[in-house]
Amino acid sequence: IFAGVCCCCAALRPRYKRLVDNIFPEDPKDGLVKADMEKLTFYAVSAPEKLDRIGAYLAERLSRDVVRHRYGYVLIAMEALDQLLMACHSQSIKPFVESFLHMVAKLLESGEPKLQVLGTNSFVKFANIEEDTPSYHRRYDFFVSRFSAMCHSCDHDPEIQTKIRVAGIRGIQGVVRKTVNDELRATIWEPQHMDKIVPSLLFNMQKIEDVDSRIGPPSSPTGGEKEENPALLAENCFRELLGRATYGNMNNAVRPVFAHLDHHRLWDPNEFAVSCFKIIMYSIQAQYSHHVIQEILGHLDARKRDSPRVRAGIIQVLLEAVAIAAKGSIGPTVLEVFNTLLKHLRISVDFELSDRRSSAGSATFSTSSKESDERIVQNAIIQTIGFFGSNLPDYQRSEIMMFIMGKVPVLGTTSQSLDTSHLGDLGTRRIQIMLLRSLLMVTSGYKATTITNALPPPFLDPLLSPSLMEDSELRQLVLEILHNLIDRHDNRAKLRGIRIIPDVSDLKIKRDKISRQDVSFMKKHGQQLYRHIYLGCKEEDNVQKNFELLFTSLALTTIELANEEVVIDLIRLAIALQDIAIINEDNLPMFNRCGVMALVAAYLNFLSQMIAVPAFCQHVSKVIETRSLEASYFLPETIFKDKCNLPKSLEKHEKNLFFLTNKIAESLGGSGYSVERLSVPYVPQVTDEDRLSRRKSIVDTVSIQVDILPGNNTEDKVDNTEEITFEALKKAIDNNGLEEQEKEKRRLVIEKFQKAPFEEIAAQCETKANLLHDRLAQILELTIRPPPSPSGTMTITAGHPHYQSVPVYEMKFPDLCVY
């Protein structure tokens, strides 16, 4: 009877329950009953409104089997759910999905690794299904939290640990895919989700990164290894996540990276941080690169008080990021990058000097270590500035050159935007050197079509200012920057080092015909270049590198910018440099004097072969040959050796050791050169830069003559020279001050007429009119006094025959006379 009742009850049960029960065999080892599963699938497709009830019943059975640890039946239930999901795509699947997700959550909550992996696999299959309509109420907060926790599994069994971590990563990947394809995909980009997903992926990438660093570079993984390797799987998931990021949610995906690197102290060393941001920059869309750069800059500002190595690590990451971003679009962040880096450069110098001042008198190891660490930060900033600038397009690079040059502080002025007033002279010098080093890197490889584009006046003037300062390194950097901008045919490497070149044709110098724009530039600014080369040779702290760079400057000017007129000016400059060494008005050391003589010899040897005038080449060769026999210290190969015997004086040397102006004029005149200007000695003019520099002022030691070149009639030469001394310049400065006062007075008058009441202005004008009337009346009131004697009579010529002899009419006022 009992059996009959059970059979009757079973027959009365709903059909969907009977179909579900039939798929479970008596022995779970036999697996899913395929025939009955096909019946259940057909029923679900035919009656989609029953899907929610099928799902609820399967969930009930699965929950009961999980509690009873009947894992065989759990596997069968999940397999049945997977098949139903793959077969049904109608709108009625939504309630069924809720039951499915509830069962997956049950599996993930269990402590059994096999069930966690099983639930993850089912969720991944579900994530790959494209639903017909979006779900507006479904959320995946639990799955994000649970999969993120599985990524941090610390099971004692390494194999089980790896399986759980792989399952967690695949689960996160499934969540990302499912939510991105959904119209409500914005929910996954919320900070509370990204703060769990991104660190979980980085944690797995970091762990394997440590292992790889110990065992060496890994071999190329196969497809199976990728699925079982948490690091590779996490990296692929991380790339996929970033690749799906858009403009509005990019920052939410990047900020957790900084939090992870800070929490695990991965900025020093920063290999993992660099690799992370390389992945980020290559994974995101190119137009969003500036978002990442802005985030790095913001984090650098937030960590500006951290240790130098941490800041250096962040700057190194920025370098790698901008190196990738510079190849694409970086938007408006160009100047922001440079402005932030320059600000941190000043901060680093301030830290370095403050540490030095605090430890004055006690050279401890920790202090020297801090200083060296700050130097690491400064070098990283310079490298980043230079690398970023050198990868920009030419039109942007010229703007960056102007921007950096505008930040270089000039001693004696306060108009610079980079505040270095509290750093003192030492800090200002450090800033100058580092900014010029970064500018040197920015100008590397820059080739402008014309020299005017490379050296516009607003850039040329401040660039040449540091070349007047008493700092050998500053002058070297300025010359190297000039070389980068002038050398448009890559000839500098062929001219490296100062030497007597036997045959210039062996160098295979590349050059083009001088353009009209370059000729115009030399007419306007050539004297500036000559002047700074001339003054650069007079510095007492010059070393061999200074002379080498000065030689290269002269040679590159000859190659790139020299026409017939410029050649004559360069020869005048070379003769003036020779006079510096011979006359020695500046009391230069003997090494400097001989170095200048060697520089002139090397350059004139190069110039004579470049213009290929036989007589000029013969004169230069003869002087060099005589020097090699009688005064080898006048040649660069000898004077720049470590041990060179210097002469005691140069006054007793014969003229055959020097380059003579008349000989050069005679040799060039026979070849058609206009040599009249060779007879006029070259003398530089004083500018405002001399007052701004800290070098020994040439205003105090040199009187400048403004030479007026003779006209075509050489017989009527007029020595029209004006001597300008310190007092004359002081008066000129005072006159400038008076002009400013006059401008201020005129401004006040105009302002008064604009703002004062009309009655006040009218009264004042009436008073002045009355005074003027009285004054005119006094002037017109004349008394004719007869001359006391014939000698007191004066005659004037007024242009009319009747006015040839007129007595003097005197005013009553002694300061006014009318003749």
VEXNUZA-292644 format. One record per residue (C-alpha): y, z, x. Coordinates in pm, whole numbers, padded with zeros to 5 digits, always signed. Each point is the difference from the previous one (the first is absolute). Example, Ala and Ser with C-alpha at 12.3 -4.5 7.8 and 13.67 -1.06 7.14 Angstrom:
2
-00450+00780+01230
+00344-00066+00137
***
This chain:
819
+00000+00000+00000
+00240+00094+00283
-00067-00331+00174
+00067-00187-00319
+00327+00184-00049
+00108-00087+00356
-00082-00363-00057
+00198+00000-00324
+00295+00166+00174
-00014-00253+00280
-00010-00283-00249
+00307+00143-00176
+00209+00027+00325
+00278-00257+00052
-00110-00324+00155
+00229+00026+00306
-00156+00335+00091
-00350-00138-00033
+00097-00296+00220
+00149+00234+00258
-00304+00228+00000
-00233-00295+00047
+00154-00097+00336
-00114+00331+00153
-00367-00006+00109
-00226+00303-00007
-00006+00006+00378
+00348-00056+00151
-00166-00149+00309
-00084-00308-00208
+00370-00077-00030
+00195-00155-00282
-00208-00172-00274
+00143-00352+00032
-00126-00133-00333
+00154+00281-00195
+00317-00028+00210
+00032-00362-00107
-00032+00108-00365
+00270+00264+00050
+00231-00251+00169
-00048-00255-00280
+00069+00267-00261
+00318+00110+00183
+00127-00356+00026
-00086-00073-00366
+00154+00322-00127
+00286+00089+00240
+00125+00268-00240
-00310+00201+00097
+00093+00003+00371
+00189+00326-00021
-00296+00173-00165
-00241-00145+00257
+00225+00125+00276
+00035+00345-00149
-00375+00035-00044
-00071-00118+00357
+00258+00248+00125
-00166+00280-00193
-00341-00082+00147
+00141-00037+00351
+00178+00336-00016
-00321+00170-00115
-00200-00166+00279
+00255+00099+00264
-00015+00363-00107
-00381-00008+00005
-00002-00179+00341
-00197-00289-00146
+00161-00244+00239
-00245-00280-00074
+00122-00027-00356
+00360+00025+00125
-00053-00311+00212
-00147-00185-00300
+00293+00099-00222
+00260-00121+00255
-00186-00327+00047
+00002-00055-00377
+00372+00076-00014
+00072-00247+00278
-00187-00276-00176
+00176+00067-00328
+00339-00008+00173
-00075-00332+00165
-00121-00153-00328
+00271+00120-00240
+00365-00114+00030
+00130+00040-00354
+00291+00218-00107
-00248+00260-00128
-00099+00077+00358
+00292+00242+00038
-00172+00301-00165
-00317-00081+00190
+00195+00007+00327
+00119+00351-00077
-00363+00115-00034
-00086-00186+00319
+00281+00163+00198
-00100+00338-00137
-00355-00053+00134
+00133-00117+00340
+00215+00314+00018
-00309+00213-00071
-00179-00162+00292
+00294+00042+00236
+00033+00368-00092
-00364+00071+00085
-00078+00134+00343
-00281-00250+00056
+00102-00272+00250
-00230-00255-00163
+00168+00046-00338
+00347-00023+00157
-00094-00327+00165
-00155-00121-00325
+00312+00081-00199
+00219-00171+00260
-00208-00318-00009
+00022-00014-00379
+00377+00052+00012
+00038-00280+00255
-00192-00237-00228
+00224+00103-00288
+00310-00058+00213
-00100-00361+00060
-00015-00073-00378
+00309-00172-00136
+00077+00143-00341
+00150-00219-00269
+00272+00246-00097
+00167+00280+00196
-00065+00364-00071
+00319+00194-00060
-00150+00345-00009
-00258-00006+00276
+00083+00186+00322
-00187+00033+00324
+00146+00324+00136
-00340+00169+00019
-00160-00291+00182
+00283-00019+00254
-00035+00370+00076
-00378-00008+00012
-00033-00311+00215
+00266+00135+00239
-00196+00324+00033
-00319-00195+00074
+00187-00179+00284
+00034+00340+00171
-00368+00095-00032
-00119+00240+00270
-00373+00011-00078
-00219+00142+00277
-00220-00310-00003
+00198-00283+00171
-00185-00266-00196
+00075+00160-00337
+00359+00062+00111
+00045-00367+00081
-00150-00109-00333
+00230+00228-00200
+00308-00112+00194
-00092-00365-00045
-00049+00065-00373
+00341+00168-00020
+00172-00290+00175
-00171-00255-00222
+00100+00207-00302
+00366-00004+00107
-00026-00372+00054
-00139-00034-00354
+00282+00209-00146
+00258-00214+00179
-00155-00324-00120
-00035+00122-00356
+00352+00134-00029
+00166-00292+00174
-00163-00248-00234
+00102+00212-00298
+00346-00035-00153
+00043+00375+00053
-00057-00042+00373
+00323+00187+00080
-00170+00332-00065
-00212-00022+00317
+00315-00034+00213
+00137+00334-00110
+00057+00241+00292
-00261+00250-00122
-00269-00270+00028
+00123-00157+00325
+00017+00343+00164
-00378+00025-00053
-00113-00358+00055
+00187-00092+00319
-00083+00316+00205
-00367-00031-00102
-00015-00354+00137
+00190+00095+00316
-00231+00298+00054
-00305-00227+00019
+00183-00257+00213
+00110+00277+00236
-00346+00153+00044
-00162-00324+00106
+00306-00082+00209
-00072+00314+00203
-00364-00099+00043
+00090-00352+00104
+00246+00132+00255
-00279+00197+00163
-00269-00263+00000
+00218-00300+00076
+00096-00301-00209
-00245-00061-00286
-00188-00322-00041
+00065-00236-00288
-00166+00153-00308
-00224-00197-00230
+00025-00001-00380
-00251+00284-00040
+00175+00213+00260
+00330-00041-00180
-00151+00144-00317
-00142+00303+00183
+00289+00061+00243
+00258+00232-00161
+00274-00104+00244
-00031-00372-00064
-00039+00050-00373
+00302+00232-00009
+00207-00250+00199
-00092-00283-00237
+00087+00219-00298
+00330+00099+00164
+00089-00365+00065
-00089-00092-00358
+00213+00284-00136
+00304-00104+00205
-00051-00365-00080
+00029+00079-00371
+00318+00207+00044
+00320-00139-00148
+00370+00059+00051
+00015+00306-00225
-00301+00189+00134
-00006-00091+00368
+00166+00322+00109
-00248+00216-00194
-00285-00156+00199
+00169+00042+00340
+00140+00353-00021
-00341+00174-00009
-00074-00166+00335
+00284+00195+00161
-00121+00324-00161
-00351-00056+00136
+00123-00080+00351
+00228+00304-00002
-00268+00237-00133
-00261-00109+00255
+00256-00031+00285
-00082-00362+00070
+00337-00107+00141
-00092+00120+00349
-00211-00180+00101
+00082-00267-00254
-00279-00259+00038
-00126+00064-00352
+00354-00004-00143
+00068-00335+00164
-00324-00148-00133
+00080+00130-00351
+00340-00163-00012
-00133-00323+00143
-00243-00005-00293
+00287+00076-00237
+00231-00271+00136
-00271-00267-00004
-00130+00098-00346
+00319+00019-00204
+00190-00301-00121
+00248-00123+00261
+00304+00044-00222
-00068+00373-00026
-00004+00064+00375
+00346+00152-00005
-00128+00276-00231
-00238+00121+00268
+00266-00018+00269
+00240+00201-00213
-00268+00264-00056
-00063+00027+00375
+00372+00034+00067
+00028+00266-00268
-00293+00193+00147
+00157-00026+00346
+00317+00157-00140
-00206+00274-00165
-00180+00082+00326
+00301-00023+00232
-00041+00366+00100
-00366-00038+00098
-00132-00022+00353
+00093-00307+00204
-00354-00134+00006
-00024+00011-00379
+00326-00193-00030
-00116-00242+00266
-00323-00052-00196
+00195-00081-00317
+00226-00239+00189
-00304-00172+00150
-00135-00049-00353
+00337-00144-00100
-00022-00241+00294
-00336-00128-00119
+00130-00032-00355
+00315-00191+00086
-00197-00223+00237
-00201-00117-00300
+00288+00003-00247
+00232-00199+00228
-00224-00303-00047
+00068+00007-00373
+00271+00122-00231
+00145+00343+00068
+00293-00019-00237
+00305+00221+00047
-00167+00252+00228
+00092-00171+00328
+00322+00189+00064
-00148+00316-00152
-00280-00008+00255
+00239-00034+00290
+00246+00254-00136
-00273+00261-00048
-00149-00062+00343
+00338+00026+00170
+00064+00326-00184
-00330+00142+00124
+00078-00126+00347
+00314+00211-00001
-00194+00296-00139
-00261-00032+00276
+00267-00008+00269
+00164+00304-00159
-00332+00188+00007
-00060-00097+00361
+00343+00114+00114
-00013+00321-00202
-00333+00090+00159
+00146-00073+00339
+00309+00214-00066
-00206+00288-00138
-00212+00006+00312
+00279-00054+00251
-00089+00163+00327
-00370+00038-00076
-00214-00310+00040
-00303+00103-00198
-00299-00221-00069
+00040+00021-00376
+00358-00124+00015
-00088-00295+00219
-00287-00076-00237
+00239+00002-00297
+00236-00234+00182
-00282-00240+00082
-00115+00013-00362
+00351-00086-00118
-00001-00291+00243
-00320-00118-00173
+00185+00011-00333
+00295-00190+00142
-00219-00266+00158
-00188-00042-00328
+00330-00048-00185
+00123-00255+00252
-00329-00186-00012
+00011-00007-00379
+00360-00122-00011
-00066-00269+00258
-00327-00119-00147
+00137-00009-00352
+00312-00185+00106
-00185-00253+00213
-00220-00096-00297
+00290-00064-00236
+00137-00348-00071
+00289-00108+00222
+00264+00040-00270
-00109+00359-00063
-00044+00074+00367
+00363-00088+00075
+00108+00245-00270
-00222+00271+00147
+00145-00065+00345
+00348+00054-00140
-00119+00309-00186
-00156+00164+00308
+00295-00093+00219
+00230+00164-00252
-00198+00323+00042
+00033+00013+00380
+00247+00282+00073
+00285-00079+00237
+00146+00288+00195
+00358+00065-00099
-00029-00134-00353
-00097+00164-00327
-00032-00309-00219
-00375-00037+00042
-00211+00077-00305
-00268+00179+00204
+00135+00350+00054
-00054+00117+00358
+00304+00225+00035
-00210+00316+00024
-00243-00149+00254
+00245-00011+00289
+00011-00258+00277
-00368+00039+00090
-00116-00044-00359
+00234-00294-00053
-00136-00167+00311
-00357+00051-00124
+00090-00156-00335
+00170-00292+00174
-00300-00072+00220
-00251+00020-00283
+00204-00214-00237
+00046-00263+00268
-00373+00009+00073
-00074-00058-00366
+00259-00277-00010
-00169-00155+00303
-00327-00015-00192
+00170-00145-00308
+00160-00279+00203
-00325-00086+00177
-00103-00352-00096
+00319-00066-00196
+00116-00358+00048
+00322-00101-00170
+00101-00363-00032
+00341+00073+00151
+00120+00278+00221
+00267+00085-00259
-00273+00097-00247
-00170+00216+00263
+00320+00165+00128
+00260+00010-00278
+00323+00179+00099
-00067+00310-00217
-00327+00042+00190
+00107-00113+00347
+00289+00243+00042
-00192+00323-00075
-00302-00127+00193
+00198-00047+00319
+00175+00337-00030
-00293+00203+00145
-00004-00230+00304
+00318+00176+00120
-00150+00347-00004
-00113+00202+00297
-00367-00028-00084
-00227-00240+00182
-00265-00003-00274
+00251-00082-00273
+00132-00297+00195
-00353-00124+00063
-00083+00011-00370
+00317-00189-00092
-00081-00275+00249
-00358-00028-00124
+00125-00032-00359
+00238-00274+00112
-00290-00179+00167
-00201+00009-00323
+00288-00158-00190
+00116-00254+00260
-00342-00121+00115
-00094-00253-00269
-00252-00194+00212
-00210+00284+00147
+00126-00044+00356
+00047+00369+00073
-00354+00057+00125
+00052-00276+00258
+00312+00175+00130
-00150+00347+00022
+00102+00173+00322
+00294-00077+00225
-00084-00238+00283
+00105-00312+00185
-00184-00275-00185
-00091-00280+00243
-00037-00268-00267
+00124+00070-00352
-00178-00309-00133
-00332+00175+00057
+00094+00250-00273
+00003-00282-00259
+00305+00139-00175
+00033-00105-00365
+00347-00075-00127
+00184-00209-00258
+00338-00162-00002
+00275+00251-00063
+00101-00017-00365
+00356-00009-00124
-00043+00345-00157
-00113+00146+00333
+00298-00155+00179
+00232+00154-00257
-00171+00338+00044
+00054-00004+00376
+00365-00091-00043
+00050+00299-00230
-00233+00259+00149
-00100-00124+00343
+00252+00224+00170
-00160+00299-00169
-00338-00081+00152
+00149-00065+00345
+00198+00324-00016
-00300+00216-00082
-00208-00159+00276
+00286+00056+00242
+00048+00363-00095
-00374+00057-00007
-00023-00092+00368
+00259+00265+00090
-00200+00298-00125
-00109+00243+00271
-00331+00096-00163
-00135-00356-00008
-00359-00033+00114
-00212-00305+00070
-00079-00057-00368
+00371-00015-00082
+00055-00275+00256
-00307-00187-00125
+00126+00009-00358
+00349-00107+00106
-00149-00295+00186
-00205-00094-00307
+00314+00022-00215
+00186-00243+00223
-00298-00236+00019
-00059-00003-00378
+00371-00058-00064
-00020-00298+00234
-00308-00141-00174
+00101+00053-00361
+00381-00009-00008
+00140-00168+00311
+00202-00321-00014
+00234-00114+00276
+00271+00248-00095
-00242+00292-00022
-00150-00092+00339
+00344+00033+00160
+00051+00338-00169
-00338+00122+00123
+00082-00102+00356
+00333+00184-00024
-00191+00303-00125
-00249-00022+00288
+00280-00021+00258
+00172+00299-00164
-00326+00197+00028
-00018-00089+00367
+00355+00129+00042
-00107+00329-00160
-00248+00054+00280
+00230-00115+00278
+00326+00170-00098
-00168+00307-00156
+00297+00137-00191
-00236+00215-00208
-00160+00169+00306
-00350-00112-00093
-00298+00115+00207
-00129-00245+00259
-00317-00065-00201
+00207-00112-00299
+00218-00223+00213
-00298-00170+00158
-00168-00022-00339
+00301-00185-00143
-00004-00237+00295
-00370-00066-00058
+00064-00057-00370
+00270-00257+00075
-00228-00178+00249
-00291-00016-00242
+00217-00125-00285
+00197-00263+00192
-00329-00129+00141
-00128-00035-00359
+00325-00148-00134
+00034-00257+00279
-00347-00134-00069
+00057-00003-00377
+00315-00216+00023
-00153-00201+00288
+00315-00065+00205
-00127-00079+00355
+00306+00125+00187
+00003+00326-00200
-00373+00049+00062
+00052-00065+00369
+00274+00263+00030
-00204+00263-00188
-00313-00074+00205
+00193+00024+00324
+00144+00341-00090
-00343+00130-00106
-00157-00130+00320
+00269+00167+00211
-00049+00326-00186
-00375-00007+00054
+00063-00019+00374
+00301+00227+00043
+00029+00224-00312
-00324+00004-00197
+00122+00305-00196
+00222-00245-00192
-00312-00156-00152
-00203+00148-00290
-00335-00026+00179
+00128+00247+00263
+00251+00232-00166
-00237+00098-00283
-00282+00104+00229
-00082+00369+00020
+00114+00029+00361
+00294-00218+00084
+00244+00058+00285
+00347-00011-00151
+00306-00096+00205
+00272+00253+00069
+00281-00230-00113
+00062-00355-00124
+00347-00058+00143
-00120-00152+00328
-00222-00265-00154
+00093-00361+00059
+00097-00243-00274
-00314-00207+00042
-00191+00283-00176
+00211-00034-00315
+00034-00263-00269
+00346-00154+00038
+00208-00118-00291
+00154-00292+00184
-00341-00129+00107
-00133+00025-00355
+00312-00167-00143
-00029-00282+00251
-00369-00058-00076
+00043+00007-00380
+00321-00205+00003
-00184-00288+00161
-00243-00001-00293
+00264-00026-00271
+00043+00369-00088
+00347+00129-00088
+00038+00261+00272
+00366+00100-00046
-00101+00328-00166
-00212+00103+00299
+00321+00085+00183
+00079+00264-00266
-00191+00323+00074
-00198+00147-00286
+00136+00332-00125
-00132+00169-00318
+00238+00111-00271
+00027+00353-00131
-00119+00056-00359
-00042+00295-00235
-00361+00038+00114
+00119+00143+00331
+00169+00288-00179
-00309+00065-00215
-00238+00003+00294
-00068+00289+00234
-00009-00210+00314
+00271+00027+00262
+00288-00167-00179
+00102-00325+00159
+00340+00052-00160
+00072+00269+00255
-00119-00191+00304
+00060-00369-00057
+00321-00183-00084
-00081-00301-00211
+00171-00332+00049
+00015-00253-00279
-00041-00334+00177
+00183-00302-00136
-00181-00311+00113
+00216-00276+00148
+00068-00315-00193
-00062-00359+00107
+00289+00008+00248
-00150+00202+00284
+00323-00008+00201
+00194+00208-00254
-00223+00304+00003
+00160+00305-00154
-00138+00342+00073
+00025+00128-00354
-00189+00326+00026
+00061+00324-00177
-00110+00329+00147
-00142+00240-00257
-00025+00359+00114
-00102+00321-00172
+00360+00074-00098
+00039-00345-00156
-00315+00048-00201
+00120+00344-00108
+00323-00153-00127
-00197-00263-00185
-00204+00272-00164
+00320+00187-00092
+00140-00321-00152
-00310-00025-00211
+00072+00352-00120
+00359-00100-00091
-00128-00297-00195
-00226+00231-00196
+00299+00224-00078
+00202-00300-00122
-00288-00106-00225
-00017+00350-00143
+00377+00001-00069
-00022-00334-00182
-00291+00129-00204
+00200+00308-00104
+00298-00213-00104
-00216-00227-00213
-00172+00301-00155
+00336+00158-00079
+00127-00310-00178
-00323-00015-00199
-00013+00363-00111
+00353+00151+00019
+00222+00019-00315
+00243-00287-00052
+00308+00228-00002
-00088+00143+00339
-00046-00345+00153
+00326-00126-00152
+00197+00299+00132
-00141-00040+00347
+00078-00372+00007
+00356+00067-00117
+00053+00253+00280
-00125-00244+00261
+00219-00275-00144
+00309+00219+00032
-00082+00084+00360
-00050-00367+00082
+00332-00086-00163
+00186+00257+00208
-00168-00123+00318
+00100-00359-00066
+00358+00107-00065
+00013+00174+00336
-00138-00306+00173
+00253-00233-00163
+00290+00232+00093
+00076-00164+00336
+00291+00064+00239
+00099-00279+00232
+00082+00140+00338
+00165-00233+00254
-00180-00004+00328
+00154+00235+00258
-00026-00255+00276
-00123-00358+00048
-00316+00139+00140
-00071+00163-00335
-00004-00328-00184
-00343-00148-00082
-00064-00349-00124
-00288-00117-00211
-00134-00340-00096
-00048-00016-00375
-00095-00367-00022
+00348-00118-00108
+00285-00123+00225
+00257+00224-00169
-00191+00315+00089
-00011-00019+00376
+00225+00294+00095
+00002+00291-00240
+00105+00358+00088
-00245+00278-00051
+00001+00168-00339
-00117+00356+00024
-00132+00224-00273
+00104+00360-00042
-00367+00088+00050
-00101-00023+00364
-00356-00112-00084
+00113-00313-00188
+00189-00288+00161
+00079-00346-00132
+00079-00266+00253
***
